[in-house]
């Protein structure tokens, strides 16, 4: 996604965009669609939730619907998932323990879980904060 934005907006401010768009072809003539933002930060103060949301929205609205809608809008999707991969709290533990910590402490990442879901075609997804090393699943 960075190459797309860097090449397309040479003279203008580059809009925020998620780092990865991953498509996994399924046997059912559909795709699993993943949007992923990777963020190596030492503190939650070093990122803005609004910027993270904008990154995902740019990919969906500008890249997938407008610029390449003739490709993405003509396919069927089995699932649609969005991930924000980070560990700003240097958390040591499992993904489920990380999720509990986010909810119990009212951390900044909790607002990602409570935001209005993103929509693409007939699918919706929330931006899930996950620890590094998430799995992209087979269909």
ABEGO torsion letter per residue (X at the ends): XAAAAAAABAABBBBBBBABBBBBBBAAGBBBBBBBBBBBBABAAABBAAAAAAAAAAAAAAAAAAAAAAAAAABBBABBBBBBBBBAAGBBEBAAAAAAAAAAAGBAAAAAAABBBBBBEABBBBBBBBBBGBBBBBX
